[in-house]
């Protein structure tokens, strides 16, 4: 039985690796500009808000660098957004592959999500390493907390993206349902402000946003001496587990119906 499990794991890994490489060629192509955009996008968002805020007051809510405070917000949020958005479109770009018995419905979504996770982590390593070398940023306080934040937000993004991707195959209008909520999350997840500094009434509302908790956890891992009174690890973990569980149930229910659509 151990040998069979090992063979199954190796076969599953090969399928996922093939899907990841296929997605990488499709998304980035053979031009370096495709890879560069993954790095330029968060820097562009940070630069725009840095220019807007530093025009009047160049003071970071926490830490010594306003640029790094913005980077710890936007790099995390954009990675989460890309995981969710790319996962949602996993079926449409790999529909023909389901004709192969070895490829399962979950694989086409997971392959896309893992590519986005790898890109997300690589981009953050480049940004924070460059900032440290240039003297703009400091060494992280706890890499474990930073990785925990990325992992939990990845789970939420993957779960929500997978659920929306499956539902949209039967109800196409659902595919665009997250545009407005994502815009709201952009301004309500603490990317360019410190949630603890807001009035209690605003904090009580923003508390329900799991992405905000993920960004706060990431900043607790990056900044020395920073701890948020709003952060709730159990709430964030609950969202991550719930999103993945719901997505897996939907995938199991829709597995045969979607294959009949191929």
N, C-alpha and C positions, 0 to 999 in steps of 0.2 A: 504493500500500500504506500509506503514511503517513496518507493521508486516511481509509482504512478503519479503521486502528488508532485514530485520533483519534475517529472516530464511535463505535467500539466502547467506548472509554474513557468518552466522554460518556454513552452509553446505560447503561453499567454504574453510573456514578456516580448517574444519575437513579434507577435502581432502588434502589440502596442508600439514597439520601437519602429516597425515599418510604417505605422500610421503617423507617428510623430515626425519621421523623416519626410514622409509624403506631404504632411501639412507644412513643414518648414520650407520645402521647395515651392509649394504652392503660394505660401504667404510672402516669403522673402525673395523667392526666385534666385537668380544667379547674380543679382546686382547688390552691391554693398549698401545702396541707399535704403533698401528694405530693412536691413538690420539697423542702420543708423537712425531711422525714424523711431524705433522702439526706445532709443536713448534720448532723442531730441524732444519727443513729446512731453515727458515730465519736466525736462529742463525749460521748455517753452512756457508751460503753465506756471512754473515757479518764477521765471523771469518776469512774466507779465504782472503777477501779483506783487513781486518784489519791487518792481518799478512803481507800481501804484501806491504801495504802502510807504516805501522809503522816501517818496516825494515829500511827505509831511513829517513822518516820524520813523526813524530807522532803529526801532527798539523791538527786540524779539520778546514775545510773551513769556518764553522760557529759554534759557541758554543765552549765549552771547551773539549768535548769528541769526538774523532774520531770514537769510537765505536758507539756512539749514532747518529752521523751524518749518518753513514752507515745504522744503524737500521731504521732511519726515511725514508730511501730510499728503502731498500730491503723489509721491512715488508709491505710497501704499494704496491710496484710493484708485489711481489709474490702473494699477496692477489688478486690483479686485474687479474693477469695471471691465477690463479686457478679458479676464477669465470668464466672467459671466456672459459677456456678449459673444465671445468666440465659441464658448461651449454651446450656447443656444443655437448657433448655426452649424453645429457639427454634423447633423444628419443631412442637411441639404447639400453639403460639399462632398459627402462620402456615401451618398445613397447607393450608388452602383456597387460599392464594395460589399454590401449586405448579400449580394448574390453568392458570395463565397461562404460556405458553411462555417469556416474557421473564424470568421469575423462576426462578432455579436453586436447588437445595437449599442450596448454600453461602451464597447471598445471605441466606436467612432467619436463618441462624445468625450470619453476619457483621454484619448490620444490628443485631441485638440486642447483640452484643459491642461494636460501635463506640459505641452509645448509652451503654453502661456505662462505656466508656473516657472518653467526654466528660464524663459525670457525675462519675467518679472524679477526673479532673484538675481540674474546676471546684471540687469540694468541697475538694481539697487547696489550691488557690490561695486560696480564701476563708479556710480555717483558718490557713494559715501567714502570709497577709497580715495578717489580724486580729491574730494573735499578735505580729507585728512592730510593728504600729501601737500596740498596747497595751503594748509593752515586755516582753512575756513571752518572745518568741523573738528570735533574731538573723537577720541576712541569711544566706541559704544560702552555703556555701562553693563548691559547684559544681552549678549547675542541670543541667548536662549529665549528671552522674552520677545525679542524681535522676530525670531523664527516662529514662535508660538502664535504671534499676531498674524503673520503671513499664512501659516498653516490653517488657522481657524477661518480667516477671511477667504482663503482658497476653498475651503470646504463649503462655506456659504455660497460663494460665487458659482462653484461647480454644481451644487445642489439646485440652486434657483435657475441657473442656465440650462441644466438638463431637464428640469421640469417644464420650463417654458418651451424648450426645443421640442419636446415630445407633444405637448398640448397644441403647439402651433401647427403641427402636421395635420391635426384634425379640425382646429379652429384657427385659420391663418391670421385673423385679426389680432390674436393674442401676441403675435410676434413683435408688435410695436407697442405693447402695453407698458413696457418698462422705460420708455423714453422720458416721460414726465417724472416718474419717481426717481430716475437716475439723476436728472437735473436738480431735483430737490435735495437728493443726497449730496450732490456736489457742494451745495451751499450750507448743508446742515450737519456735516460730519467732522467739523473742527479742523478743516484743512488749513485755514488761515486765521483761526482764533482759538483761544484756550477755553474749553467748555466750563471749567471751574470758575472762570471769571465772569460768567453770565449771571443775571438775576435768577433766583430760585425758580420762578415760573417758567423761564426758558429751559433751565436745566431739567426740570421735570418732564418737559416734552421731548427734549433731545435724548433723554435717557433711553427711550424705546428704540433708538437707532443703533442696530448692532455694529454697523460700520464705524460709528464714532467710538465704540468701545475697542474695536480692533486698532484704530489709529492711536487711541490713548495708550493701549498696551504697548504698541510699537515705540511710542515716545518714552514710556517708562523704561523700556529697555535701552533706549539710546541715551537719554539724558541722565546725568548723575544727580541724585537728590530730588528728582521729580516723581511725585506720586499723586495720582488723581483720586479725589473722593467720589467721583462719579463712576469709576470703573467697576464693573461687575463681571468677574471671570465666569461664574456659573451661567450668567445670562448669555454671554458670548458663546460658550461651549454648547449651551442648549440650542442656540440658533444653528450652530454648525452641525450638530448631530441631527436636529430636526430637519434641516434642509436636505441633507444627504439621505436620510431615511425616507422622506416623502418622495424624493427623486428616484430612489431605487425601487420603491413600490410602484410608481408610475411606469418606470421602465419595464418592470416585470409584467405589468398588466398590458402594456402596449406593444410588447415584443412581437407577438404573432400578428396583430392587426397591421403594424407598420411594415412587416415583411411582405404582407399581402399587397401593400401599395407599391412595392418595387417593381 
